[in-house]
């Protein structure tokens, strides 16, 4: 995984790239998302129309993992 900062005017862009085989990267994201989903992260639907992990798309898996990374980084900042 590579990460970099890019200044864009008064903003800062952070980019993180993961390079690996389709199978390995998808397995990491899917397993991480499944773990987090079981802990309450992601869209679980409503009581009337609940969603299970199998209902999620690969983009939703990635969103769960990305949102968790962001939350962890912000929480680490608040602890300093």
Rosetta blueprint (number, residue, H / E / L):
1 X L
2 X E
3 X E
4 X E
5 X E
6 X E
7 X E
8 X E
9 X L
10 X L
11 X E
12 X E
13 X E
14 X E
15 X E
16 X E
17 X E
18 X L
19 X L
20 X L
21 X L
22 X H
23 X H
24 X H
25 X H
26 X H
27 X H
28 X H
29 X H
30 X H
31 X H
32 X H
33 X H
34 X H
35 X H
36 X H
37 X H
38 X H
39 X L
40 X L
41 X L
42 X L
43 X L
44 X L
45 X E
46 X L
47 X L
48 X L
49 X L
50 X E
51 X L
52 X L
53 X H
54 X H
55 X H
56 X L
57 X L
58 X H
59 X H
60 X H
61 X H
62 X H
63 X H
64 X H
65 X H
66 X H
67 X H
68 X H
69 X H
70 X H
71 X H
72 X H
73 X H
74 X H
75 X H
76 X H
77 X H
78 X H
79 X H
80 X L
